């Protein structure tokens, strides 16, 4: 039997022991342990309260729990009832003395009296979740921030777990017709087509094996359109180093691929265009002397792009030795002068020894310090064009030589033919007129036939010479404003006798309905009209009629028409109509003529910048018309060139002086023409009224205007005022040349704005000197000295 001391443990000691152990336990756990009475006043708080809030436990003893903190989710009125029931993780907040907010999750158990069952209080724990909530808040904010970034990326961004389920998808998935939120938790195999997943699976497996993979993929958007993507899959590892999932970034490269394709097409088209036009492009970096050549440059210079690196030296090696220094100097001079552009022309020698002509140039780029940094330019192979130009020039020379030979031949033939023809026609006439030895009737008929045939041959010779002179530009044209009605009336009068002989009636409609003034050479226009009137009579029916009319075709042309009631022109003969010696079966009808009249008429009209046309119905007649420029249309440089007049330059390239003389007296006009004839390089235009002169001045803008004062219609004083008010003519010097020589007349002229007032009769040297003086001052005013240009030229 064992012996020893025995102590009886009283209930009080047992409770104290349990209380001590409980305190030890509460100190060991991180959570707070608390007790409240039935009034929810603290009766016990573990020492952990000090570590968390800085408060000692006894400060809270007796304090109502709602005074210590607050329950955001429990109303104060319901608070007492809430503690009568167990609860877990009720959110509770309190504020430290320094203002820091602390958050707790409370767990509570109610305590009831064992005998009465009355509520006596509650006890429980409080877990400090402040740090955890802050971390969760930070994580949420980070996730929100990262999502906003992911949503702005033009790519499909997703996170998948190892089961291939979506855990994240950005807003770009809407382009595929998916709601990103609805994708969460769903497998990619259920979303995308089997074909797409078949392409995706090998790369996904590599990522799940820990490898970062990249590849190109093809998706279909909500409308079935193709989306080209560049995919990157990266594995995601957990804290233990195990793969927890993978991140997929699929960049939408559809626009980029399209832009690359368009750029490629544009580059291909550019290269094709350069190849067709034989134009190469190049770039040179002056800082490191690197050079770029387009494919056409390689072809042009006969280099292989696979083996030759472009350089300035390679280019110079191909340039003809005689041109090298000039090409290099052109570029250096442009840079030295800070020019933006320069051009050059040179020859290159290819490997096969062939020579090509190149025309090129460059644009120079300068840096902030003013130093040249780069040049871009083009070079064009113009060898073929040069050959064509040389051929054309040679052809032109040959044609000019041929024309010259033809003119010499015709001139010689004219002399050789006219000499015997003069004797034939002369002796034929003497034989018919010989009273002493009259010929018999038979001889008279024979001689008359000789005379008739000889005269016909003479007309033919004259027509051939006229045509030749017109074609070779030997016929002078003086195009002025004139009255078409007067020219027609004169021609009708000349041809009237021939019409009466054929019992034809000519009706001149221009008498009752005259057209506006026209621009033409009066003599040549009447020659053309007489040719048409003559044909209208010769090819008319006996007792027929010829109608002459005119009307404005538009603002630029007047149409003069001549209609007949004759035999008409067959359609199959139309091509021969304006060809030399095109008789159109006239000889079979017994109609005389040379067959050159219409050819001459066409040449004359076109030299006056007009056109000729016709319409015809066989058996009913024909209408020929001339479209002649109106005086209001002016005489443009194109008109002048067509008329054999050059407003800009003389044959040797020197600039010509254009003078407009406004004078209504024919003798004065003829005298002034003689004066101008002594002024080399001067072209004279004339008008018979101030109105016509003003219109011509506006259109041709002559260098000098010489004008009479007393003119029909408005006077010279009024005309100079109109010229001064018009922007086109205000700078043209106007010289008055008038018989009004009184001092008051001269003063009126000076006040009106004439450059100089000269009186008739004039001294030739003075009028020439005045014109030269006005011309020199006009040139000086229009071309002020430019020191920069002059220095550059020097």
Secondary structure, 3 states (H helix, E strand, C coil): CCCCCCCCCCHHHHHHHHHHHHHHHHHHCCCEEEEEECCCEEEEECCHHHHHHCCCHHHCCCCEHHHHCECCCCCHHHHHHHCCCCEEEEEEEEECCCCCEEEEEEEEEEEECCCCCCEEEEEEEEEECHHHHHHHHHHHHHHHHHHHHHHHCCEEEEEEECCCEEEEECHHHHHHCCCHHHHCCCEHHHHCCHHHHHHHHHHHHHHHCCCCEEEEEEEECCCCCEEEEEEEEEEEECCCCCEEEEEEEEEECHHHHHHHHHHHHHHHHHHHHHHHHCEEEEEEECCCCEEEECHHHHHHHCCCCCCCCCCHHHHHHHECHHHHHHHHHHHHHHHHCCCCEEEEEEEEECCCCCEEEEEEEEEEEECCCCCEEEEEEEEEECHHHHHHHHHHHHHHHHHHHHHHHHHHHHHHHHHHHHHHHHHHHHHHHHHHHCCCCCCCHHHHHHHHHHHHHHHHHHHHHHHHHHHHHHHCCCCCCCCEEECHHHHHHHHHHHHHHHHHHCCCEEEECCCCCCCCCEEECHHHHHHHHHHHHHHHHHCCCCCCEEEEEEEECCCCEEEEEEEECCCCCCHHHHHHCCCCCCCCCHHHHCCCCCCCHHHHHHHHHHHCCCEEEEEEECCCEEEEEEEEEEHHHCCCHHHHHHCCCCCCECCCCCECEEEEEECCCHHHHHHHHHHHCCCCCEEEEEECCHHHHHHHHHHHCCCEEEECCCCCCCCHHHHHHHHHHCCCCCCCEEEEEECCCCHHHHHHHHHHCCCEEEECCCCHHHHHHHHHHHHHHHHHHHCCCCHHHHHHHC
